[in-house]
């Protein structure tokens, strides 16, 4: 089992629970959901969510995903990041942490 993470707002997480799946705005605008490995999470929060206090971190089991996941290179930070090309089924989410 590989574990990856996705940071989102508590409001978006609550909406996912109501719908039965998680779908980030980037899925529509970019075609995938941005995720990260454990060592990348803090950098994501600092770059994209600085000063926010309404965030949650989804811990995702990649073996349980029903959508395709691909690791892709990000030249802006010189690292590979996991991207999910579709919705995240709630069964793949192991835990939700407040951040």
N, CA, C and O atoms as CSV, one atom per row, in Angstrom:
chain,resi,resn,atom,element,x,y,z
A,1,UNK,N,N,0.841,-1.186,0.000
A,1,UNK,CA,C,0.000,0.000,0.000
A,1,UNK,C,C,0.882,1.243,0.000
A,1,UNK,O,O,1.759,1.397,0.850
A,2,UNK,N,N,0.642,2.111,-0.947
A,2,UNK,CA,C,1.297,3.419,-0.970
A,2,UNK,C,C,0.315,4.448,-0.430
A,2,UNK,O,O,-0.883,4.394,-0.707
A,3,UNK,N,N,0.841,5.378,0.337
A,3,UNK,CA,C,0.000,6.419,0.921
A,3,UNK,C,C,0.427,7.764,0.353
A,3,UNK,O,O,1.614,8.090,0.326
A,4,UNK,N,N,-0.551,8.540,-0.099
A,4,UNK,CA,C,-0.319,9.900,-0.570
A,4,UNK,C,C,-1.290,10.820,0.152
A,4,UNK,O,O,-2.166,10.359,0.883
A,5,UNK,N,N,-1.131,12.122,-0.056
A,5,UNK,CA,C,-1.916,13.107,0.677
A,5,UNK,C,C,-2.457,14.182,-0.253
A,5,UNK,O,O,-1.880,14.483,-1.297
A,6,UNK,N,N,-3.585,14.750,0.162
A,6,UNK,CA,C,-4.166,15.884,-0.559
A,6,UNK,C,C,-4.649,16.876,0.482
A,6,UNK,O,O,-5.341,16.499,1.428
A,7,UNK,N,N,-4.292,18.137,0.318
A,7,UNK,CA,C,-4.726,19.199,1.229
A,7,UNK,C,C,-5.883,19.932,0.580
A,7,UNK,O,O,-5.826,20.292,-0.596
A,8,UNK,N,N,-6.933,20.149,1.359
A,8,UNK,CA,C,-8.114,20.848,0.875
A,8,UNK,C,C,-8.753,21.599,2.039
A,8,UNK,O,O,-8.258,21.557,3.165
A,9,UNK,N,N,-9.836,22.273,1.759
A,9,UNK,CA,C,-10.541,22.982,2.838
A,9,UNK,C,C,-11.536,22.043,3.504
A,9,UNK,O,O,-11.995,21.067,2.909
A,10,UNK,N,N,-11.850,22.353,4.723
A,10,UNK,CA,C,-12.844,21.577,5.444
A,10,UNK,C,C,-14.192,21.615,4.706
A,10,UNK,O,O,-14.915,20.618,4.671
A,11,UNK,N,N,-14.518,22.763,4.124
A,11,UNK,CA,C,-15.771,22.904,3.379
A,11,UNK,C,C,-15.815,21.950,2.179
A,11,UNK,O,O,-16.835,21.302,1.944
A,12,UNK,N,N,-14.723,21.860,1.423
A,12,UNK,CA,C,-14.681,20.947,0.277
A,12,UNK,C,C,-14.757,19.490,0.737
A,12,UNK,O,O,-15.367,18.661,0.061
A,13,UNK,N,N,-14.142,19.169,1.879
A,13,UNK,CA,C,-14.209,17.813,2.416
A,13,UNK,C,C,-15.646,17.469,2.826
A,13,UNK,O,O,-16.130,16.372,2.548
A,14,UNK,N,N,-16.316,18.405,3.482
A,14,UNK,CA,C,-17.710,18.158,3.880
A,14,UNK,C,C,-18.599,17.945,2.655
A,14,UNK,O,O,-19.497,17.103,2.678
A,15,UNK,N,N,-18.353,18.699,1.593
A,15,UNK,CA,C,-19.099,18.513,0.347
A,15,UNK,C,C,-18.838,17.126,-0.227
A,15,UNK,O,O,-19.764,16.476,-0.711
A,16,UNK,N,N,-17.611,16.671,-0.180
A,16,UNK,CA,C,-17.265,15.328,-0.674
A,16,UNK,C,C,-18.001,14.258,0.116
A,16,UNK,O,O,-18.492,13.287,-0.460
A,17,UNK,N,N,-18.080,14.423,1.406
A,17,UNK,CA,C,-18.796,13.444,2.240
A,17,UNK,C,C,-20.268,13.381,1.854
A,17,UNK,O,O,-20.865,12.304,1.850
A,18,UNK,N,N,-20.856,14.531,1.530
A,18,UNK,CA,C,-22.266,14.549,1.107
A,18,UNK,C,C,-22.449,13.873,-0.253
A,18,UNK,O,O,-23.420,13.148,-0.465
A,19,UNK,N,N,-21.511,14.115,-1.170
A,19,UNK,CA,C,-21.604,13.570,-2.526
A,19,UNK,C,C,-21.213,12.091,-2.612
A,19,UNK,O,O,-21.702,11.360,-3.473
A,20,UNK,N,N,-20.327,11.661,-1.709
A,20,UNK,CA,C,-19.849,10.291,-1.748
A,20,UNK,C,C,-18.541,10.120,-2.495
A,20,UNK,O,O,-18.099,8.990,-2.702
A,21,UNK,N,N,-17.901,11.223,-2.908
A,21,UNK,CA,C,-16.604,11.216,-3.576
A,21,UNK,C,C,-16.000,12.603,-3.467
A,21,UNK,O,O,-16.711,13.584,-3.248
A,22,UNK,N,N,-14.677,12.680,-3.622
A,22,UNK,CA,C,-13.991,13.965,-3.575
A,22,UNK,C,C,-13.561,14.360,-4.982
A,22,UNK,O,O,-13.042,13.548,-5.748
A,23,UNK,N,N,-13.790,15.622,-5.296
A,23,UNK,CA,C,-13.455,16.156,-6.613
A,23,UNK,C,C,-12.911,17.569,-6.430
A,23,UNK,O,O,-13.677,18.487,-6.140
A,24,UNK,N,N,-11.619,17.758,-6.590
A,24,UNK,CA,C,-10.995,19.075,-6.421
A,24,UNK,C,C,-11.284,19.967,-7.619
A,24,UNK,O,O,-11.495,19.455,-8.718
A,25,UNK,N,N,-11.301,21.278,-7.444
A,25,UNK,CA,C,-11.484,22.191,-8.582
A,25,UNK,C,C,-10.461,21.963,-9.697
A,25,UNK,O,O,-10.765,22.191,-10.868
A,26,UNK,N,N,-9.249,21.514,-9.346
A,26,UNK,CA,C,-8.221,21.284,-10.365
A,26,UNK,C,C,-8.584,20.145,-11.323
A,26,UNK,O,O,-8.046,20.073,-12.428
A,27,UNK,N,N,-9.478,19.267,-10.914
A,27,UNK,CA,C,-9.889,18.176,-11.812
A,27,UNK,C,C,-10.570,18.754,-13.048
A,27,UNK,O,O,-10.385,18.244,-14.152
A,28,UNK,N,N,-11.351,19.807,-12.871
A,28,UNK,CA,C,-12.012,20.466,-14.002
A,28,UNK,C,C,-11.024,21.360,-14.751
A,28,UNK,O,O,-10.976,21.334,-15.981
A,29,UNK,N,N,-10.240,22.146,-14.020
A,29,UNK,CA,C,-9.367,23.127,-14.677
A,29,UNK,C,C,-8.093,22.524,-15.270
A,29,UNK,O,O,-7.588,23.027,-16.274
A,30,UNK,N,N,-7.562,21.444,-14.663
A,30,UNK,CA,C,-6.300,20.883,-15.131
A,30,UNK,C,C,-6.391,19.415,-15.542
A,30,UNK,O,O,-5.471,18.887,-16.165
A,31,UNK,N,N,-7.494,18.757,-15.196
A,31,UNK,CA,C,-7.679,17.356,-15.571
A,31,UNK,C,C,-7.202,16.353,-14.545
A,31,UNK,O,O,-7.259,15.148,-14.788
A,32,UNK,N,N,-6.729,16.830,-13.391
A,32,UNK,CA,C,-6.276,15.918,-12.342
A,32,UNK,C,C,-6.330,16.608,-10.983
A,32,UNK,O,O,-6.481,17.827,-10.892
A,33,UNK,N,N,-6.204,15.801,-9.929
A,33,UNK,CA,C,-6.164,16.303,-8.555
A,33,UNK,C,C,-4.715,16.232,-8.078
A,33,UNK,O,O,-4.089,15.173,-8.120
A,34,UNK,N,N,-4.195,17.360,-7.630
A,34,UNK,CA,C,-2.827,17.434,-7.108
A,34,UNK,C,C,-2.748,16.719,-5.764
A,34,UNK,O,O,-3.577,16.947,-4.884
A,35,UNK,N,N,-1.762,15.867,-5.613
A,35,UNK,CA,C,-1.505,15.205,-4.339
A,35,UNK,C,C,-0.026,15.320,-4.026
A,35,UNK,O,O,0.738,15.887,-4.807
A,36,UNK,N,N,0.377,14.783,-2.887
A,36,UNK,CA,C,1.780,14.848,-2.514
A,36,UNK,C,C,2.149,13.660,-1.653
A,36,UNK,O,O,1.289,12.949,-1.134
A,37,UNK,N,N,3.447,13.463,-1.514
A,37,UNK,CA,C,3.987,12.467,-0.597
A,37,UNK,C,C,4.127,13.152,0.765
A,37,UNK,O,O,4.050,14.377,0.866
A,38,UNK,N,N,4.332,12.354,1.797
A,38,UNK,CA,C,4.387,12.896,3.165
A,38,UNK,C,C,5.385,14.039,3.301
A,38,UNK,O,O,5.074,15.059,3.916
A,39,UNK,N,N,6.578,13.883,2.735
A,39,UNK,CA,C,7.603,14.914,2.907
A,39,UNK,C,C,7.314,16.189,2.117
A,39,UNK,O,O,8.009,17.189,2.296
A,40,UNK,N,N,6.305,16.173,1.246
A,40,UNK,CA,C,5.976,17.336,0.422
A,40,UNK,C,C,4.815,18.167,0.976
A,40,UNK,O,O,4.591,19.293,0.531
A,41,UNK,N,N,4.084,17.620,1.939
A,41,UNK,CA,C,2.852,18.269,2.415
A,41,UNK,C,C,3.116,19.661,2.969
A,41,UNK,O,O,2.402,20.600,2.617
A,42,UNK,N,N,4.107,19.822,3.815
A,42,UNK,CA,C,4.347,21.130,4.432
A,42,UNK,C,C,4.658,22.187,3.379
A,42,UNK,O,O,4.202,23.324,3.495
A,43,UNK,N,N,5.416,21.832,2.369
A,43,UNK,CA,C,5.722,22.770,1.287
A,43,UNK,C,C,4.472,23.185,0.531
A,43,UNK,O,O,4.334,24.345,0.143
A,44,UNK,N,N,3.564,22.245,0.321
A,44,UNK,CA,C,2.288,22.543,-0.343
A,44,UNK,C,C,1.502,23.560,0.482
A,44,UNK,O,O,0.985,24.540,-0.054
A,45,UNK,N,N,1.420,23.321,1.770
A,45,UNK,CA,C,0.678,24.234,2.649
A,45,UNK,C,C,1.305,25.621,2.615
A,45,UNK,O,O,0.592,26.620,2.516
A,46,UNK,N,N,2.624,25.690,2.696
A,46,UNK,CA,C,3.313,26.987,2.700
A,46,UNK,C,C,3.172,27.724,1.368
A,46,UNK,O,O,3.029,28.947,1.357
A,47,UNK,N,N,3.210,26.997,0.240
A,47,UNK,CA,C,3.126,27.648,-1.074
A,47,UNK,C,C,1.711,28.052,-1.459
A,47,UNK,O,O,1.520,29.110,-2.059
A,48,UNK,N,N,0.719,27.239,-1.131
A,48,UNK,CA,C,-0.623,27.457,-1.669
A,48,UNK,C,C,-1.698,27.778,-0.638
A,48,UNK,O,O,-2.786,28.218,-1.009
A,49,UNK,N,N,-1.423,27.569,0.639
A,49,UNK,CA,C,-2.464,27.749,1.647
A,49,UNK,C,C,-2.004,28.590,2.830
A,49,UNK,O,O,-2.611,28.524,3.899
A,50,UNK,N,N,-0.963,29.367,2.667
A,50,UNK,CA,C,-0.396,30.146,3.777
A,50,UNK,C,C,-1.466,31.014,4.446
A,50,UNK,O,O,-2.219,31.726,3.781
A,51,UNK,N,N,-1.510,30.934,5.777
A,51,UNK,CA,C,-2.435,31.742,6.550
A,51,UNK,C,C,-3.835,31.161,6.692
A,51,UNK,O,O,-4.660,31.731,7.405
A,52,UNK,N,N,-4.123,30.049,6.036
A,52,UNK,CA,C,-5.457,29.430,6.127
A,52,UNK,C,C,-5.549,28.606,7.403
A,52,UNK,O,O,-4.575,27.977,7.819
A,53,UNK,N,N,-6.709,28.613,8.011
A,53,UNK,CA,C,-6.908,27.809,9.216
A,53,UNK,C,C,-8.107,26.874,9.085
A,53,UNK,O,O,-8.621,26.368,10.083
A,54,UNK,N,N,-8.547,26.649,7.854
A,54,UNK,CA,C,-9.713,25.795,7.602
A,54,UNK,C,C,-9.348,24.576,6.756
A,54,UNK,O,O,-10.157,24.105,5.956
A,55,UNK,N,N,-8.121,24.064,6.935
A,55,UNK,CA,C,-7.617,23.022,6.054
A,55,UNK,C,C,-7.686,21.631,6.678
A,55,UNK,O,O,-7.618,21.471,7.896
A,56,UNK,N,N,-7.821,20.640,5.815
A,56,UNK,CA,C,-7.710,19.248,6.204
A,56,UNK,C,C,-6.740,18.566,5.245
A,56,UNK,O,O,-6.575,18.982,4.099
A,57,UNK,N,N,-6.107,17.516,5.739
A,57,UNK,CA,C,-5.197,16.700,4.927
A,57,UNK,C,C,-5.826,15.316,4.800
A,57,UNK,O,O,-6.085,14.644,5.799
A,58,UNK,N,N,-6.066,14.901,3.560
A,58,UNK,CA,C,-6.628,13.582,3.301
A,58,UNK,C,C,-5.478,12.596,3.125
A,58,UNK,O,O,-4.574,12.830,2.324
A,59,UNK,N,N,-5.512,11.511,3.863
A,59,UNK,CA,C,-4.540,10.433,3.700
A,59,UNK,C,C,-5.182,9.385,2.789
A,59,UNK,O,O,-6.244,8.850,3.106
A,60,UNK,N,N,-4.541,9.096,1.666
A,60,UNK,CA,C,-5.149,8.292,0.607
A,60,UNK,C,C,-4.344,7.018,0.379
A,60,UNK,O,O,-3.122,7.064,0.237
A,61,UNK,N,N,-5.038,5.879,0.344
A,61,UNK,CA,C,-4.440,4.589,0.015
A,61,UNK,C,C,-4.536,4.415,-1.499
A,61,UNK,O,O,-5.631,4.240,-2.034
A,62,UNK,N,N,-3.409,4.461,-2.186
A,62,UNK,CA,C,-3.426,4.403,-3.653
A,62,UNK,C,C,-3.932,3.058,-4.180
A,62,UNK,O,O,-4.433,2.987,-5.302
A,63,UNK,N,N,-3.808,2.000,-3.390
A,63,UNK,CA,C,-4.310,0.689,-3.812
A,63,UNK,C,C,-5.833,0.652,-3.885
A,63,UNK,O,O,-6.400,-0.181,-4.591
A,64,UNK,N,N,-6.494,1.544,-3.164
A,64,UNK,CA,C,-7.958,1.554,-3.133
A,64,UNK,C,C,-8.573,2.574,-4.093
A,64,UNK,O,O,-9.795,2.643,-4.219
A,65,UNK,N,N,-7.737,3.364,-4.769
A,65,UNK,CA,C,-8.250,4.359,-5.709
A,65,UNK,C,C,-8.932,3.682,-6.895
A,65,UNK,O,O,-8.446,2.673,-7.405
A,66,UNK,N,N,-10.050,4.239,-7.325
A,66,UNK,CA,C,-10.707,3.747,-8.536
A,66,UNK,C,C,-10.310,4.587,-9.752
A,66,UNK,O,O,-10.569,4.192,-10.888
A,67,UNK,N,N,-9.692,5.729,-9.522
A,67,UNK,CA,C,-9.179,6.575,-10.607
A,67,UNK,C,C,-7.685,6.336,-10.760
A,67,UNK,O,O,-7.017,5.887,-9.829
A,68,UNK,N,N,-7.177,6.635,-11.926
A,68,UNK,CA,C,-5.763,6.431,-12.234
A,68,UNK,C,C,-4.893,7.470,-11.529
A,68,UNK,O,O,-5.227,8.655,-11.493
A,69,UNK,N,N,-3.773,7.011,-10.968
A,69,UNK,CA,C,-2.809,7.894,-10.335
A,69,UNK,C,C,-1.483,7.776,-11.078
A,69,UNK,O,O,-1.032,6.674,-11.391
A,70,UNK,N,N,-0.863,8.924,-11.357
A,70,UNK,CA,C,0.415,8.962,-12.058
A,70,UNK,C,C,1.336,9.938,-11.328
A,70,UNK,O,O,0.907,11.022,-10.934
A,71,UNK,N,N,2.596,9.554,-11.148
A,71,UNK,CA,C,3.579,10.492,-10.595
A,71,UNK,C,C,4.164,11.277,-11.752
A,71,UNK,O,O,4.618,10.705,-12.743
A,72,UNK,N,N,4.147,12.613,-11.613
A,72,UNK,CA,C,4.628,13.475,-12.684
A,72,UNK,C,C,5.623,14.494,-12.131
A,72,UNK,O,O,5.546,14.910,-10.975
A,73,UNK,N,N,6.545,14.872,-12.984
A,73,UNK,CA,C,7.600,15.815,-12.629
A,73,UNK,C,C,7.056,17.235,-12.571
A,73,UNK,O,O,6.300,17.658,-13.446
A,74,UNK,N,N,7.447,17.962,-11.538
A,74,UNK,CA,C,7.110,19.382,-11.414
A,74,UNK,C,C,8.415,20.172,-11.475
A,74,UNK,O,O,9.167,20.197,-10.501
A,75,UNK,N,N,8.691,20.816,-12.610
A,75,UNK,CA,C,9.948,21.551,-12.729
A,75,UNK,C,C,10.057,22.743,-11.781
A,75,UNK,O,O,11.165,23.177,-11.466
A,76,UNK,N,N,8.931,23.274,-11.323
A,76,UNK,CA,C,8.987,24.449,-10.444
A,76,UNK,C,C,9.598,24.133,-9.077
A,76,UNK,O,O,10.154,25.019,-8.428
A,77,UNK,N,N,9.497,22.875,-8.638
A,77,UNK,CA,C,10.089,22.478,-7.351
A,77,UNK,C,C,11.044,21.295,-7.491
A,77,UNK,O,O,11.544,20.776,-6.493
A,78,UNK,N,N,11.296,20.871,-8.727
A,78,UNK,CA,C,12.233,19.775,-9.001
A,78,UNK,C,C,11.924,18.502,-8.214
A,78,UNK,O,O,12.785,17.962,-7.519
A,79,UNK,N,N,10.693,18.039,-8.334
A,79,UNK,CA,C,10.283,16.823,-7.634
A,79,UNK,C,C,9.115,16.185,-8.376
A,79,UNK,O,O,8.428,16.846,-9.155
A,80,UNK,N,N,8.894,14.892,-8.126
A,80,UNK,CA,C,7.737,14.178,-8.672
A,80,UNK,C,C,6.576,14.283,-7.690
A,80,UNK,O,O,6.766,14.187,-6.477
A,81,UNK,N,N,5.375,14.481,-8.223
A,81,UNK,CA,C,4.171,14.552,-7.405
A,81,UNK,C,C,3.126,13.593,-7.953
A,81,UNK,O,O,3.018,13.424,-9.168
A,82,UNK,N,N,2.349,12.957,-7.065
A,82,UNK,CA,C,1.262,12.106,-7.526
A,82,UNK,C,C,0.065,12.945,-7.971
A,82,UNK,O,O,-0.341,13.883,-7.285
A,83,UNK,N,N,-0.489,12.595,-9.127
A,83,UNK,CA,C,-1.685,13.248,-9.651
A,83,UNK,C,C,-2.752,12.186,-9.871
A,83,UNK,O,O,-2.467,11.110,-10.397
A,84,UNK,N,N,-3.966,12.486,-9.473
A,84,UNK,CA,C,-5.087,11.549,-9.640
A,84,UNK,C,C,-5.969,12.068,-10.762
A,84,UNK,O,O,-6.472,13.190,-10.701
A,85,UNK,N,N,-6.151,11.248,-11.781
A,85,UNK,CA,C,-6.907,11.626,-12.968
A,85,UNK,C,C,-8.347,11.138,-12.853
A,85,UNK,O,O,-8.768,10.227,-13.567
A,86,UNK,N,N,-9.083,11.749,-11.957
A,86,UNK,CA,C,-10.485,11.422,-11.726
A,86,UNK,C,C,-10.853,11.694,-10.282
A,86,UNK,O,O,-10.047,12.217,-9.512
A,87,UNK,N,N,-12.053,11.342,-9.927
A,87,UNK,CA,C,-12.540,11.534,-8.556
A,87,UNK,C,C,-11.791,10.629,-7.593
A,87,UNK,O,O,-11.256,9.589,-7.978
A,88,UNK,N,N,-11.766,11.046,-6.327
A,88,UNK,CA,C,-11.225,10.188,-5.273
A,88,UNK,C,C,-12.410,9.542,-4.574
A,88,UNK,O,O,-13.226,10.222,-3.952
A,89,UNK,N,N,-12.494,8.225,-4.684
A,89,UNK,CA,C,-13.558,7.492,-3.988
A,89,UNK,C,C,-13.273,7.511,-2.488
A,89,UNK,O,O,-12.127,7.357,-2.065
A,90,UNK,N,N,-14.308,7.698,-1.698
A,90,UNK,CA,C,-14.128,7.860,-0.256
A,90,UNK,C,C,-13.521,6.636,0.409
A,90,UNK,O,O,-12.893,6.756,1.461
A,91,UNK,N,N,-13.695,5.459,-0.185
A,91,UNK,CA,C,-13.115,4.236,0.386
A,91,UNK,C,C,-11.586,4.277,0.377
A,91,UNK,O,O,-10.944,3.569,1.153
A,92,UNK,N,N,-11.006,5.094,-0.488
A,92,UNK,CA,C,-9.547,5.209,-0.570
A,92,UNK,C,C,-8.977,6.155,0.486
A,92,UNK,O,O,-7.764,6.189,0.692
A,93,UNK,N,N,-9.827,6.913,1.148
A,93,UNK,CA,C,-9.357,7.871,2.152
A,93,UNK,C,C,-9.286,7.177,3.508
A,93,UNK,O,O,-10.301,6.784,4.083
A,94,UNK,N,N,-8.060,7.037,4.001
A,94,UNK,CA,C,-7.820,6.313,5.257
A,94,UNK,C,C,-8.131,7.171,6.473
A,94,UNK,O,O,-8.769,6.712,7.420
A,95,UNK,N,N,-7.677,8.421,6.442
A,95,UNK,CA,C,-7.860,9.318,7.576
A,95,UNK,C,C,-7.932,10.754,7.069
A,95,UNK,O,O,-7.469,11.072,5.974
A,96,UNK,N,N,-8.525,11.608,7.894
A,96,UNK,CA,C,-8.592,13.037,7.605
A,96,UNK,C,C,-8.035,13.766,8.817
A,96,UNK,O,O,-8.497,13.569,9.942
A,97,UNK,N,N,-7.043,14.606,8.578
A,97,UNK,CA,C,-6.380,15.348,9.656
A,97,UNK,C,C,-6.635,16.845,9.502
A,97,UNK,O,O,-6.620,17.366,8.387
A,98,UNK,N,N,-6.866,17.525,10.597
A,98,UNK,CA,C,-6.901,18.983,10.584
A,98,UNK,C,C,-5.451,19.461,10.499
A,98,UNK,O,O,-4.565,18.909,11.152
A,99,UNK,N,N,-5.219,20.507,9.675
A,99,UNK,CA,C,-3.846,21.044,9.574
A,99,UNK,C,C,-3.839,22.528,9.893
A,99,UNK,O,O,-2.784,23.161,9.862
